[in-house]
Amino acid sequence: MISKQHTIGAAIALMAFGATPFFASAEEDDHEHEGEMFDIAVWNDNGTLRTGGWDHDEESLEVQYLRVFEAHLGEDEENPYGSAEPGVGGVAADLGLMEGTTFSLNISSGLGMWNGEFFEYGQANMSIEYGLDTVDTLSGGSLDFLVTEDFDVHPFFTIDSDAGSGAYLLELTASMDGYATSDPFYILFNNGEYDVEEFEEAHTYVEDVLVPAPGVLALLGLFGATARRRRQG
């Protein structure tokens, strides 16, 4: 695995040799948005599924590339350990998906709990219920969603009642027959009266460590191409 320090070093080396890295401006702008503002939109990017931020008020994909979403558990007094946010949806035509098809959201790891420095796993469990189906982070599993002309659905997320106050991380992927599976994306849940600054630190960690920074993949690709040319030469 290439460390963050190695990535930065590669960038400096490239610049020193006069190479200008390409940064995807759309992705760079998207990282300025707050994940809690949007529902999860799964969209077709030339045969690869991506996740973005859907605004149902504007009926638009407001953030094209978004991989960190936020939610607060227990805002409904009747469900102190759960949340129906974020939702999942969008307009099929705008997402590049065909009406009547189905995509899946898949649990790809256990539930992580922020300890102030990184996420620890195995401290708590979360279930996700949609329709007649329920999956959880202990056993894994997938939930299927039907693509309609304009859909707005809300699976229900519930954490163990004995889970302590804190920031909890759920990792998912989106998959669909005939398409490449999405990169992992994340929902960061605030459980209980958790310190806002600590929660934001957890969010920053996810953005900086778990989700590649804008342009990092392009830098790595350019660095790899340069290295290959040197080896071949």
Backbone as CSV, one residue per row, in Angstrom:
resi,resn,N_x,N_y,N_z,CA_x,CA_y,CA_z,C_x,C_y,C_z
1,MET,0.839,-1.199,0.000,0.000,0.000,0.000,0.873,1.248,0.000
2,ILE,0.495,2.208,-0.811,1.283,3.449,-0.896,0.815,4.401,0.181
3,SER,1.691,4.871,1.031,1.327,5.747,2.127,1.069,7.151,1.627
4,LYS,0.419,7.937,2.515,0.157,9.331,2.175,1.460,10.096,1.966
5,GLN,2.479,9.750,2.788,3.760,10.425,2.649,4.394,10.124,1.301
6,HIS,4.276,8.858,0.849,4.824,8.496,-0.453,4.108,9.227,-1.565
7,THR,2.786,9.383,-1.420,2.018,10.095,-2.433,2.468,11.541,-2.549
8,ILE,2.638,12.183,-1.388,3.091,13.572,-1.402,4.483,13.663,-2.006
9,GLY,5.335,12.685,-1.636,6.689,12.683,-2.178,6.675,12.532,-3.685
10,ALA,5.789,11.681,-4.195,5.694,11.494,-5.645,5.267,12.785,-6.316
11,ALA,4.324,13.482,-5.685,3.846,14.743,-6.263,4.977,15.764,-6.338
12,ILE,5.757,15.838,-5.259,6.865,16.795,-5.240,7.888,16.431,-6.311
13,ALA,8.147,15.122,-6.421,9.118,14.690,-7.418,8.642,15.023,-8.825
14,LEU,7.380,14.823,-9.087,6.846,15.128,-10.411,6.974,16.602,-10.728
15,MET,6.649,17.425,-9.749,6.721,18.871,-9.969,8.165,19.305,-10.182
16,ALA,9.070,18.639,-9.466,10.479,18.995,-9.610,10.982,18.707,-11.010
17,PHE,10.401,17.662,-11.650,10.798,17.327,-13.002,9.974,18.057,-14.045
18,GLY,9.172,19.012,-13.591,8.421,19.831,-14.534,7.116,19.227,-14.985
19,ALA,6.690,18.114,-14.363,5.424,17.498,-14.753,4.285,18.222,-14.060
20,THR,3.224,18.460,-14.776,2.055,19.134,-14.212,0.941,18.124,-14.008
21,PRO,0.614,17.780,-12.751,-0.425,16.790,-12.519,-1.792,17.326,-12.896
22,PHE,-2.663,16.416,-13.331,-4.020,16.791,-13.678,-4.917,16.567,-12.478
23,PHE,-5.623,17.587,-12.075,-6.569,17.483,-10.974,-7.976,17.633,-11.517
24,ALA,-8.846,16.669,-11.184,-10.226,16.726,-11.677,-10.977,17.792,-10.897
25,SER,-11.274,18.906,-11.557,-11.874,20.041,-10.854,-13.226,19.696,-10.276
26,ALA,-13.983,18.842,-10.957,-15.304,18.477,-10.443,-15.173,17.782,-9.100
27,GLU,-14.230,16.834,-8.990,-14.061,16.133,-7.730,-13.530,17.066,-6.659
28,GLU,-12.663,17.988,-7.020,-12.096,18.910,-6.048,-13.200,19.778,-5.460
29,ASP,-14.099,20.281,-6.310,-15.176,21.116,-5.820,-16.102,20.323,-4.916
30,ASP,-16.336,19.035,-5.262,-17.286,18.235,-4.521,-16.851,18.014,-3.080
31,HIS,-15.559,17.990,-2.816,-15.083,17.755,-1.467,-15.340,18.953,-0.564
32,GLU,-15.790,20.061,-1.106,-16.084,21.222,-0.287,-17.484,21.141,0.304
33,HIS,-18.294,20.196,-0.147,-19.666,20.085,0.313,-19.742,19.211,1.554
34,GLU,-20.796,19.435,2.357,-21.034,18.616,3.527,-21.893,17.422,3.146
35,GLY,-21.451,16.222,3.537,-22.173,15.017,3.179,-23.555,14.919,3.776
36,GLU,-23.804,15.622,4.900,-25.098,15.501,5.553,-26.199,16.233,4.777
37,MET,-25.861,16.998,3.774,-26.853,17.785,3.052,-27.588,16.965,1.998
38,PHE,-27.068,15.803,1.634,-27.567,15.115,0.455,-27.949,13.672,0.723
39,ASP,-28.864,13.162,-0.135,-29.133,11.738,-0.190,-28.104,11.086,-1.106
40,ILE,-28.059,9.765,-1.061,-27.096,9.010,-1.861,-27.662,8.793,-3.261
41,ALA,-26.948,9.259,-4.256,-27.310,9.014,-5.652,-26.300,8.043,-6.242
42,VAL,-26.793,6.950,-6.795,-25.936,6.007,-7.511,-26.126,6.284,-8.994
43,TRP,-25.034,6.616,-9.692,-25.172,7.009,-11.094,-24.156,6.303,-11.984
44,ASN,-24.447,6.300,-13.264,-23.664,5.592,-14.264,-22.637,6.522,-14.891
45,ASP,-21.368,6.200,-14.675,-20.267,6.972,-15.252,-19.587,6.113,-16.318
46,ASN,-20.176,6.087,-17.501,-19.621,5.300,-18.615,-19.380,3.844,-18.239
47,GLY,-20.351,3.259,-17.568,-20.264,1.842,-17.237,-19.738,1.542,-15.852
48,THR,-19.337,2.563,-15.108,-18.887,2.393,-13.722,-19.841,3.137,-12.800
49,LEU,-20.266,2.496,-11.736,-21.151,3.162,-10.789,-20.363,4.116,-9.905
50,ARG,-20.924,5.295,-9.709,-20.360,6.298,-8.804,-21.441,6.698,-7.799
51,THR,-21.005,7.331,-6.715,-21.962,7.895,-5.769,-21.822,9.407,-5.741
52,GLY,-22.962,10.073,-5.650,-22.987,11.530,-5.595,-24.040,11.999,-4.618
53,GLY,-24.159,13.310,-4.488,-25.119,13.899,-3.568,-26.353,14.384,-4.294
54,TRP,-27.502,13.786,-3.989,-28.762,14.150,-4.636,-29.560,15.077,-3.733
55,ASP,-30.055,16.168,-4.319,-30.901,17.129,-3.606,-32.318,16.985,-4.136
56,HIS,-33.222,16.462,-3.307,-34.595,16.234,-3.763,-35.383,17.529,-3.881
57,ASP,-34.965,18.557,-3.170,-35.641,19.852,-3.324,-35.356,20.444,-4.690
58,GLU,-34.108,20.322,-5.125,-33.715,20.855,-6.430,-33.917,19.844,-7.553
59,GLU,-34.175,18.588,-7.164,-34.307,17.499,-8.136,-33.081,17.434,-9.048
60,SER,-31.896,17.417,-8.418,-30.677,17.413,-9.222,-29.533,16.744,-8.475
61,LEU,-28.560,16.259,-9.255,-27.327,15.709,-8.714,-26.407,16.888,-8.409
62,GLU,-26.528,17.401,-7.194,-25.819,18.620,-6.822,-24.310,18.390,-6.706
63,VAL,-23.916,17.207,-6.241,-22.500,16.883,-6.086,-22.246,15.609,-6.868
64,GLN,-21.475,15.721,-7.923,-21.296,14.580,-8.817,-20.529,13.443,-8.149
65,TYR,-19.437,13.776,-7.499,-18.628,12.767,-6.819,-18.676,13.037,-5.317
66,LEU,-19.329,12.143,-4.586,-19.406,12.288,-3.134,-19.340,10.893,-2.530
67,ARG,-18.395,10.701,-1.616,-18.213,9.382,-1.025,-18.275,9.391,0.498
68,VAL,-18.583,10.553,1.095,-18.758,10.617,2.544,-20.064,11.339,2.840
69,PHE,-20.980,10.637,3.479,-22.280,11.194,3.853,-22.367,11.215,5.375
70,GLU,-23.251,12.052,5.901,-23.404,12.158,7.352,-24.858,11.946,7.751
71,ALA,-25.045,11.451,8.968,-26.385,11.299,9.530,-26.285,11.346,11.046
72,HIS,-27.398,11.680,11.686,-27.447,11.764,13.143,-28.476,10.764,13.655
73,LEU,-28.025,9.864,14.498,-28.919,8.857,15.061,-29.719,9.455,16.215
74,GLY,-30.981,9.039,16.312,-31.791,9.419,17.462,-32.449,10.777,17.395
75,GLU,-32.493,11.409,16.211,-33.174,12.699,16.120,-34.680,12.539,16.312
76,ASP,-35.200,11.366,15.978,-36.599,11.044,16.237,-36.678,10.406,17.619
77,GLU,-37.416,11.037,18.546,-37.481,10.550,19.925,-38.032,9.134,20.009
78,GLU,-38.843,8.743,19.035,-39.412,7.406,19.051,-38.399,6.354,18.607
79,ASN,-37.324,6.790,17.987,-36.280,5.875,17.528,-34.914,6.402,17.972
80,PRO,-34.604,6.292,19.268,-33.388,6.927,19.808,-32.080,6.351,19.282
81,TYR,-32.133,5.195,18.642,-30.899,4.581,18.153,-30.893,4.430,16.632
82,GLY,-31.818,5.126,15.961,-31.928,4.927,14.525,-32.045,6.207,13.735
83,SER,-31.986,6.048,12.406,-32.139,7.169,11.482,-32.585,6.648,10.122
84,ALA,-33.433,7.421,9.452,-33.846,7.108,8.084,-33.083,7.972,7.083
85,GLU,-31.992,8.565,7.532,-31.127,9.366,6.668,-29.716,8.779,6.666
86,PRO,-29.002,8.890,5.563,-29.437,9.497,4.308,-30.339,8.558,3.514
87,GLY,-31.179,9.163,2.653,-31.989,8.374,1.755,-31.204,7.972,0.521
88,VAL,-31.878,7.275,-0.354,-31.273,6.831,-1.612,-32.231,7.192,-2.727
89,GLY,-31.738,7.821,-3.803,-32.667,8.142,-4.870,-32.113,9.040,-5.940
90,GLY,-33.044,9.567,-6.754,-32.692,10.430,-7.859,-33.654,10.241,-9.014
91,VAL,-33.396,10.942,-10.098,-34.173,10.810,-11.325,-33.394,9.895,-12.263
92,ALA,-34.017,8.802,-12.681,-33.318,7.775,-13.461,-32.587,8.356,-14.661
93,ALA,-33.254,9.215,-15.423,-32.643,9.768,-16.638,-31.397,10.582,-16.314
94,ASP,-31.427,11.312,-15.203,-30.281,12.129,-14.823,-29.126,11.291,-14.282
95,LEU,-29.445,10.101,-13.768,-28.417,9.227,-13.209,-27.835,8.286,-14.260
96,GLY,-28.407,8.295,-15.447,-27.935,7.401,-16.503,-28.317,5.958,-16.263
97,LEU,-29.404,5.730,-15.503,-29.864,4.385,-15.192,-31.214,4.130,-15.861
98,MET,-31.472,2.881,-16.184,-32.705,2.516,-16.873,-33.798,2.193,-15.848
99,GLU,-34.972,2.768,-16.061,-36.095,2.469,-15.183,-36.412,0.982,-15.202
100,GLY,-36.746,0.455,-14.038,-37.080,-0.955,-13.920,-35.907,-1.848,-13.579
101,THR,-34.689,-1.298,-13.613,-33.507,-2.073,-13.212,-33.310,-1.975,-11.706
102,THR,-32.393,-2.754,-11.177,-32.154,-2.814,-9.735,-30.661,-2.694,-9.436
103,PHE,-30.320,-1.892,-8.451,-28.938,-1.863,-7.966,-28.922,-2.248,-6.497
104,SER,-27.745,-2.618,-6.016,-27.599,-3.071,-4.632,-26.611,-2.200,-3.880
105,LEU,-26.900,-1.992,-2.611,-25.932,-1.402,-1.696,-25.425,-2.522,-0.799
106,ASN,-24.112,-2.676,-0.750,-23.493,-3.828,-0.093,-22.636,-3.389,1.089
107,ILE,-22.836,-4.023,2.228,-21.979,-3.757,3.384,-20.614,-4.373,3.116
108,SER,-19.566,-3.569,3.188,-18.239,-4.069,2.840,-17.283,-4.139,4.025
109,SER,-17.743,-3.793,5.228,-16.904,-3.976,6.420,-17.802,-3.888,7.646
110,GLY,-17.218,-4.195,8.800,-17.948,-4.020,10.044,-18.129,-2.542,10.353
111,LEU,-18.793,-2.259,11.448,-19.029,-0.878,11.861,-17.810,-0.365,12.629
112,GLY,-17.284,0.792,12.197,-16.123,1.376,12.859,-16.526,2.424,13.879
113,MET,-15.823,2.481,14.995,-16.049,3.503,16.029,-14.805,4.369,16.141
114,TRP,-14.972,5.678,16.062,-13.868,6.632,16.134,-13.309,6.693,17.550
115,ASN,-11.983,6.513,17.680,-11.353,6.557,19.007,-10.529,7.821,19.227
116,GLY,-10.677,8.778,18.309,-9.921,10.018,18.409,-8.731,10.055,17.480
117,GLU,-8.309,8.870,16.989,-7.178,8.787,16.068,-7.510,7.983,14.814
118,PHE,-8.302,6.928,14.976,-8.695,6.083,13.849,-9.958,5.326,14.244
119,PHE,-10.465,4.503,13.326,-11.684,3.746,13.594,-11.342,2.337,14.063
120,GLU,-11.974,1.933,15.166,-11.847,0.581,15.690,-13.096,-0.200,15.307
121,TYR,-12.903,-1.479,14.978,-14.016,-2.304,14.533,-14.328,-3.383,15.571
122,GLY,-15.577,-3.831,15.534,-16.012,-4.853,16.477,-16.547,-4.297,17.780
123,GLN,-16.698,-2.967,17.869,-17.188,-2.353,19.102,-18.714,-2.286,19.149
124,ALA,-19.351,-2.329,17.988,-20.812,-2.204,17.932,-21.303,-2.790,16.615
125,ASN,-22.607,-2.972,16.516,-23.224,-3.513,15.317,-24.338,-2.566,14.865
126,MET,-24.551,-2.500,13.552,-25.632,-1.688,13.007,-26.447,-2.528,12.025
127,SER,-27.751,-2.403,12.085,-28.621,-3.076,11.123,-29.196,-2.036,10.168
128,ILE,-29.495,-2.503,8.952,-30.121,-1.642,7.943,-31.352,-2.368,7.436
129,GLU,-32.490,-1.730,7.541,-33.758,-2.343,7.148,-34.352,-1.584,5.973
130,TYR,-34.755,-2.325,4.959,-35.447,-1.718,3.821,-36.481,-2.702,3.305
131,GLY,-37.745,-2.284,3.350,-38.822,-3.181,2.959,-38.876,-4.373,3.895
132,LEU,-38.833,-5.580,3.329,-38.879,-6.798,4.129,-37.495,-7.333,4.455
133,ASP,-36.460,-6.642,3.995,-35.092,-7.143,4.153,-34.324,-6.372,5.219
134,THR,-33.498,-7.102,5.955,-32.634,-6.499,6.964,-31.251,-7.132,6.880
135,VAL,-30.223,-6.304,6.880,-28.837,-6.769,6.917,-28.144,-6.069,8.077
136,ASP,-26.973,-6.549,8.449,-26.246,-5.880,9.531,-24.754,-5.978,9.300
137,THR,-24.017,-5.159,10.040,-22.572,-5.058,9.833,-21.818,-6.241,10.422
138,LEU,-22.476,-7.033,11.229,-21.835,-8.216,11.783,-21.803,-9.343,10.757
139,SER,-22.927,-9.514,10.045,-23.052,-10.611,9.076,-22.819,-10.169,7.650
140,GLY,-22.900,-8.868,7.376,-22.787,-8.358,6.017,-24.091,-8.528,5.260
141,GLY,-24.034,-8.336,3.959,-25.229,-8.496,3.146,-25.476,-7.314,2.239
142,SER,-26.557,-7.404,1.459,-26.890,-6.389,0.461,-28.379,-6.074,0.501
143,LEU,-28.710,-4.859,0.125,-30.095,-4.439,-0.040,-30.300,-3.973,-1.470
144,ASP,-31.421,-4.355,-2.069,-31.706,-4.029,-3.460,-32.690,-2.866,-3.561
145,PHE,-32.457,-2.005,-4.558,-33.289,-0.824,-4.771,-33.734,-0.768,-6.229
146,LEU,-35.017,-0.570,-6.428,-35.580,-0.490,-7.774,-35.440,0.926,-8.307
147,VAL,-34.954,1.047,-9.538,-34.822,2.345,-10.187,-36.158,2.689,-10.843
148,THR,-36.762,3.777,-10.420,-37.991,4.278,-11.047,-37.706,5.658,-11.623
149,GLU,-38.703,6.243,-12.240,-38.490,7.530,-12.902,-37.921,8.569,-11.950
150,ASP,-38.482,8.676,-10.766,-38.023,9.631,-9.763,-38.240,8.973,-8.409
151,PHE,-37.174,8.435,-7.816,-37.349,7.657,-6.589,-36.638,8.310,-5.410
152,ASP,-37.223,8.129,-4.249,-36.706,8.694,-2.997,-37.075,7.720,-1.892
153,VAL,-36.156,6.822,-1.567,-36.432,5.784,-0.575,-35.483,5.956,0.606
154,HIS,-35.919,5.430,1.755,-35.157,5.645,2.978,-35.035,4.366,3.788
155,PRO,-33.925,3.644,3.607,-33.666,2.509,4.503,-33.488,3.030,5.926
156,PHE,-33.711,2.161,6.904,-33.602,2.596,8.294,-32.368,1.982,8.930
157,PHE,-31.504,2.841,9.470,-30.254,2.440,10.097,-30.438,2.427,11.620
158,THR,-30.067,1.318,12.279,-30.218,1.217,13.729,-28.938,0.674,14.343
159,ILE,-28.415,1.373,15.335,-27.220,0.919,16.038,-27.634,0.199,17.315
160,ASP,-26.763,-0.671,17.838,-27.042,-1.357,19.098,-27.398,-0.341,20.183
161,SER,-28.356,-0.700,21.010,-28.792,0.216,22.065,-27.710,0.457,23.114
162,ASP,-26.740,-0.459,23.211,-25.679,-0.270,24.205,-24.427,0.383,23.615
163,ALA,-24.513,0.830,22.363,-23.371,1.513,21.753,-23.167,2.864,22.429
164,GLY,-21.937,3.188,22.724,-21.647,4.445,23.385,-21.778,5.635,22.455
165,SER,-21.819,6.804,23.061,-21.856,8.041,22.279,-20.574,8.147,21.465
166,GLY,-20.715,8.537,20.182,-19.513,8.651,19.363,-19.821,8.726,17.886
167,ALA,-18.766,8.701,17.090,-18.877,8.726,15.635,-18.662,7.302,15.121
168,TYR,-19.592,6.828,14.314,-19.552,5.461,13.803,-19.551,5.488,12.283
169,LEU,-18.750,4.588,11.707,-18.549,4.600,10.261,-19.067,3.324,9.614
170,LEU,-19.934,3.514,8.608,-20.468,2.414,7.811,-19.868,2.507,6.412
171,GLU,-19.287,1.405,5.933,-18.689,1.362,4.597,-19.555,0.510,3.672
172,LEU,-19.853,1.051,2.481,-20.721,0.384,1.515,-20.127,0.468,0.117
173,THR,-20.617,-0.387,-0.773,-20.375,-0.228,-2.202,-21.717,-0.348,-2.908
174,ALA,-21.766,0.134,-4.146,-22.963,0.000,-4.980,-22.618,-0.905,-6.157
175,SER,-23.505,-1.852,-6.461,-23.259,-2.768,-7.571,-24.534,-2.949,-8.385
176,MET,-24.346,-3.366,-9.638,-25.470,-3.534,-10.560,-25.012,-4.404,-11.721
177,ASP,-25.868,-5.299,-12.173,-25.509,-6.159,-13.298,-25.140,-5.316,-14.521
178,GLY,-23.995,-5.652,-15.119,-23.570,-4.964,-16.328,-22.735,-3.732,-16.092
179,TYR,-22.475,-3.382,-14.815,-21.703,-2.186,-14.488,-20.566,-2.552,-13.535
180,ALA,-19.492,-1.781,-13.583,-18.404,-1.950,-12.620,-18.852,-1.411,-11.266
181,THR,-18.517,-2.151,-10.216,-18.913,-1.771,-8.858,-18.276,-0.448,-8.456
182,SER,-18.989,0.325,-7.670,-18.489,1.632,-7.231,-17.309,1.485,-6.287
183,ASP,-16.557,2.575,-6.144,-15.584,2.651,-5.061,-16.338,2.605,-3.733
184,PRO,-15.686,2.182,-2.649,-16.351,2.240,-1.344,-16.797,3.665,-1.031
185,PHE,-17.956,3.777,-0.416,-18.386,5.078,0.097,-18.825,4.892,1.540
186,TYR,-18.989,5.996,2.251,-19.098,5.933,3.703,-20.243,6.801,4.230
187,ILE,-20.877,6.289,5.289,-21.840,7.099,6.040,-21.297,7.229,7.453
188,LEU,-21.114,8.454,7.899,-20.604,8.732,9.241,-21.787,9.132,10.118
189,PHE,-22.035,8.343,11.156,-23.177,8.560,12.042,-22.717,9.186,13.354
190,ASN,-23.448,10.197,13.791,-23.226,10.785,15.106,-24.235,10.153,16.056
191,ASN,-23.741,9.403,17.023,-24.614,8.719,17.977,-24.540,9.391,19.335
192,GLY,-25.682,9.822,19.849,-25.724,10.461,21.156,-25.263,11.901,21.096
193,GLU,-25.021,12.469,22.253,-24.575,13.856,22.353,-23.060,13.910,22.187
194,TYR,-22.614,13.592,20.979,-21.171,13.515,20.729,-20.617,14.881,20.355
195,ASP,-19.414,15.143,20.810,-18.769,16.429,20.591,-18.660,16.742,19.095
196,VAL,-19.110,17.932,18.710,-19.144,18.320,17.298,-17.741,18.348,16.704
197,GLU,-16.781,18.888,17.448,-15.420,18.977,16.936,-14.817,17.593,16.730
198,GLU,-15.075,16.666,17.653,-14.583,15.296,17.504,-15.210,14.642,16.271
199,PHE,-16.491,14.909,16.072,-17.184,14.336,14.918,-16.580,14.863,13.622
200,GLU,-16.287,16.135,13.586,-15.681,16.721,12.389,-14.269,16.182,12.167
201,GLU,-13.542,15.904,13.252,-12.223,15.295,13.099,-12.350,13.908,12.462
202,ALA,-13.371,13.167,12.884,-13.605,11.851,12.294,-13.926,11.981,10.815
203,HIS,-14.741,12.982,10.471,-15.097,13.207,9.063,-13.841,13.546,8.250
204,THR,-13.002,14.389,8.797,-11.772,14.769,8.102,-10.877,13.565,7.887
205,TYR,-10.807,12.680,8.879,-10.006,11.466,8.739,-10.509,10.612,7.576
206,VAL,-11.819,10.456,7.483,-12.384,9.651,6.395,-12.030,10.272,5.048
207,GLU,-12.201,11.587,4.938,-11.904,12.280,3.689,-10.420,12.164,3.314
208,ASP,-9.542,12.321,4.309,-8.111,12.407,4.022,-7.428,11.051,3.911
209,VAL,-7.917,10.069,4.654,-7.226,8.787,4.726,-7.932,7.692,3.943
210,LEU,-9.247,7.593,4.103,-9.979,6.507,3.460,-10.398,6.829,2.034
211,VAL,-10.679,8.089,1.771,-11.065,8.514,0.423,-9.882,9.260,-0.184
212,PRO,-9.376,8.825,-1.347,-8.243,9.535,-1.953,-8.563,11.003,-2.176
213,ALA,-7.591,11.842,-1.879,-7.765,13.276,-2.088,-7.891,13.572,-3.575
214,PRO,-8.531,14.687,-3.957,-8.657,15.031,-5.376,-7.298,15.062,-6.063
215,GLY,-7.208,14.380,-7.175,-5.980,14.406,-7.942,-4.957,13.364,-7.548
216,VAL,-5.143,12.706,-6.386,-4.151,11.732,-5.941,-4.078,10.559,-6.909
217,LEU,-5.238,10.071,-7.346,-5.235,8.955,-8.278,-4.573,9.355,-9.592
218,ALA,-4.846,10.581,-10.042,-4.210,11.050,-11.270,-2.705,11.158,-11.081
219,LEU,-2.294,11.633,-9.903,-0.864,11.733,-9.611,-0.211,10.359,-9.616
220,LEU,-0.883,9.397,-8.968,-0.324,8.059,-8.910,-0.231,7.449,-10.300
221,GLY,-1.258,7.700,-11.117,-1.241,7.182,-12.474,-0.104,7.792,-13.280
222,LEU,0.097,9.104,-13.139,1.168,9.782,-13.858,2.524,9.309,-13.371
223,PHE,2.643,9.141,-12.048,3.895,8.665,-11.468,4.211,7.259,-11.963
224,GLY,3.169,6.396,-12.009,3.369,5.030,-12.473,3.773,4.987,-13.931
225,ALA,3.131,5.840,-14.754,3.474,5.875,-16.176,4.921,6.338,-16.375
226,THR,5.325,7.341,-15.581,6.698,7.838,-15.675,7.696,6.755,-15.285
227,ALA,7.353,6.023,-14.196,8.248,4.958,-13.734,8.372,3.859,-14.781
228,ARG,7.231,3.530,-15.417,7.272,2.482,-16.444,8.138,2.895,-17.624
229,ARG,7.999,4.163,-18.034,8.807,4.638,-19.157,10.290,4.571,-18.826
230,ARG,10.631,4.920,-17.561,12.042,4.874,-17.167,12.570,3.433,-17.175
231,ARG,11.718,2.483,-16.667,12.158,1.104,-16.659,12.340,0.582,-18.071
232,GLN,11.404,0.939,-18.940,11.486,0.480,-20.322,12.660,1.094,-21.046
233,GLY,12.993,2.361,-20.643,14.136,3.012,-21.275,15.442,2.419,-20.791
